[in-house]
């Protein structure tokens, strides 16, 4: 069994653009812990936790716990289904406890001998809330480009448009998008024969354009 642990610190300077308001600056700190357990050569389990400190990193605005069981169709394509619990606690609006079921398709679109990769993830989410009666349906299309810079350093650029498939009390309906750019470094070290640990550190401030973490549209 191979166990891969990927803690990530994202220090975000968020440029937030609400639909009917002027731009608002909000510094965020996002912490992430990721583990992938290979049950077989084809089947794997992915576990994830994210803590997002908002309002100039002064408070925990969102906690996300996500799990997935995946299956590798080949070296470039895998599918999976999972569950996520999301606690969203913005300033002002009511706190929300979300139970999210989702299915996803991951495809490596291309890779080069020099280490450049382009990956795609299509995710369909069914979102229910303890504080609401309606269910929200959402489609997400994630694209990520990774380019080696020097040594173990990589430049990463990504975008993930969100398509709200229905309009509910927690999502507006329609299309939203955002883009992210950051530089990070991999460090590898072995801890047991059957385990491999990966850690990542962020070098640069992450410039992120995304909606605020608050109703009626919650992004995560």
N, C-alpha and C positions, 0 to 999 in steps of 0.2 A: 504493500500500500504506500502511496506517495502522498505526503501532506505538505501543502504549500500555504504559508501564512504571509499575508501581504499587508502590514500596517501602513497607512498612508496619512500624511498630514497635508491638508490643503489649506493654505492661508489665502482667503479670498477677499479681493476688493470688489464688491459687487456693484455694478451700475444698473440699478433697478429702474424699469420703465413701466409703471402701471398704465392701464389703458386710458384712464381719464385724468391723469395727474402729471405734473412735471417730474423730471428725473430726480431720483433720490439716491444718495450715496449711503452705503451700509457695508461696513467691514465685517467679514465673517471668518470663522475658523471652522473647518470641517475636518473631523477625525474619522478614519475608516480602518476597519480590521476585516481581512478577507482570508478565507481558508478554502482550499479545494482538496477533497479527499477522493482518490481514485479507487472505487470499489472493484472495477475490472478495467481492462483496456478500453472498453466501450462506455461503461457506466461510471458516472462521477457524481459527487455531492458537493455543492458550493454553499458556503455559509458566509454571511456578511453582516457587519454592524457598522452604522454610521451615526456619529454625534455631530450635530450642526449647531454651532453657537452663533447666534444672530444678534442684531441690535448692537453693532460695534463690538461683537464677540463678548457681550456682557452676560448672556443667558443662554440656556439650552432651548433653542427654538424648535428643534425637531430631532427625534430619535427614530432610527429606522433599523429594524431587524429583519433580514431577508434570507430565505433558504431556497434551494433549487435542486432538483434531481435532473441530471442531463444525460444525453446519449450522443456519442460521437458517430455520425454516419460515415464520415471519412476524416482525413486529416484537416480538411478545410471547412467542414460543415458539421454543426451539432445542433440538437434541439433539446428543449427542456421545459419543465413546468415547476412552479413553485408557489410559495406563500410568503407574504411579508406583513409584519405588524409595523404600523407607522403612528407614532405619537407626535402630533403637531400642536405646539403651544405658543401661538403668536401673541404679541402684546395687544390687548384689547378684545379681539374676537374670542369666541368660545374655544376651549381646548377640544381637539378631536382625536378619537381613537379609531384608527382605520385598520381593517382586515382586508388584505389585497391578495387576490389569486391572479396568477399570470402564466402565460406561455410565451416562449421566445424561440427565435431562429437566429443562429449566429453563423456568419459566413466570412471567411477570409477572402476578400475580393482579389488581392494580388500581394505578392511579396517578391523582393529582389535578393540577389546574393549579397548585396551590401547591407541588408537588414531593414530596408524600408518596407513597411507593411500598411495595408489599408483594410480595415475590418468593418463589418456591418452587423448590427443587432436589431432585429425587429421584434418588438414586445407588445403583446395584447394583454391589457389589464382589466380585471373586473374588481371594482373598488366598493366596499361596503363600510359603513360607519356606525358605531354604537349610538351616536347622537342623532343619526338621520335614518329615515325610512327608505329612501331611494338608493339605487345602485348606479354607480358611474362607470361608463365604459370608455377606455382610452387606448389609443395606439401610439407607440413611440418608435421613432426610427433613428437609431444611433449610428454615427459614422465616425471612425477614428483613424487618423494618420499618424504613424510613428516614424521618425527619421533619426538615425544615429547622428550625434553631433561630434563627440570625441570620447574615446574610451568607452565607459559604461553609461555615458550620458545620452539621453534621447530627448528630442523635441517632439512634443505631442500636441496635436490640434484635433479638436472634435466638435461635433455639432449634434444636437438631438431635438428635432422638432417633435412637438406633442400635438396629437389630433384628438380632441374631445369628440367622441362619437355620439354623445347625447348631452343634453343640458340638464343639470341637477342643481341642488342647493350647494354643492361643493365645487362644481366646475361649470364654466360659462358655455362650453361648446365652441367648436371652431378650432383654429390653428394657432399654435404658439411655437416659437423657436428660440434657441440660444446657442452660443458658441463659447468654447473654452480653449485656452492656450496655456501650456505650462511646460517646464523642463524638470525631469526627474532622473534619479540614478538608481540602478539596481545594485544591491549587495547580496552576494550569495555566501552561505556557510552551511556545512553539514552538522547536524546535531545527533542523529542516529542513523543506522544503516538504512532503515526504510523511510526516513523522513528527509525532506529538503525544505529549508526555510528561506524565504525571500523577504527582504525588507526594502522599502522605498522611502526616500526622503525628497522633499520638494525644495528645489533651489530658489525658484522665483515666485514672486507674488502672482497669484492666478487671477487673471482678468476674466470675469464671468458675467455674461449678460443673461438674466433670467427673471421670471416673475418673483414677486415677494412670496415668502412662505406664510401665507394667510388665506383664509377663504375670501372670495368664493372659488378661487383656483389654487389648488395646492400642488406644488411641483416637487417630485422626489423620485 
